């Protein structure tokens, strides 16, 4: 992400039971990135590894992040998923899921 002009604002940010793996910003976008190990889950079960309950927790935690960091209150929040194997990113899914209303 840094190579593409993104600034990493937080890693492993926690509040309550929620955690945001990576929070990055670029051009008014705040990307909340969930990182999943392909070794542990396999790409075919990525949907299960970031299921509805996990997505809800990520969205709720991202709202707490924005409240705690008012400088991002006008940013567009995007939810991405990155898969890694042996320490390298193997796939990156922009807008992997959306906030449920």
N, C-alpha and C positions, 0 to 999 in steps of 0.2 A: 504494500500500500504506500509506504513512504516513497518508493521509487516512482509512483504515479502521482506524486504531489499531495498525498494525504498526510495530515498531521495526526499522530497517535496522541489522544488526549488522556486516555486511561486504559489500564489493563487490569483485569480481574477486580473490577470495581464491585463492591458488595454493599447491600443494604438488606437487612432482615434475612429472609431466605433466598433472596435473589442475587445473582451475579452476572455482570456483563464481562465477557471475555476481553473484547477490544471495543473501544469507542474511538472513532476517528472522524476528522472533519476536513472538508474541502468545499470551497465555493458555496457556502450556505447549506451544505448537506452534512448531517450528523449520521454516520454509519455505525450501527450497532452490529457487531460481528460476533456470531456464535461460532466457535472453533470446535470441530469434531475430528477425532482421530479415525481415519479410515481403517487402521489396524484393528481398532476396537469394535467398530460398527459395520464396516463394509459399506461401500457407496450405495448398494441396493437397499440398505435399511436406513438411509439418511432421513427419510420421511419419519420413520419411527423414532429416531434419536432426537429429533426436534419436533415432537408431536404437539398437539393442541395445548396441553397443560404447560409444557416447557415454553411454548411460544407466548402464552399468556403471562407467565412469570417474567420472561424477557421484556415484554412490552411494559408491564407494571414497573419493573426495575428501571427501565429507560425513562419513564416518567419521573421517577424519584431522582434520577441523575440530572434531568433537566431542571427540576426544582432546586436541586443543590448547586447547580451551575447555571445561574440565570443568563450568563453570556450566550447560552445556546437556545434560549427560549424562542427565538425567531427562526431557528434552523428547521429544515425539513428533515424529519427522522426517517431513516431507511434501515430495514432489517436484512442483513446479509448472513450467509453461512459460508464458512471456509472449511474445506476438508484438508487434513494434513496426514502425511505418512513419512516416517523417518525424519521428522523435523522440517519437511518441505511442503508447501502448499500444493495440493494435487488438483483441486478444483475450487472455484470461487463462484458463488451464486448471488448476484446482486438482486435485491428485492425478493429474496427467497420466500418471505411471507410478509403479510401486512397486518397492521393493527386491526383487531376485530372491533366492530362497533356494536 
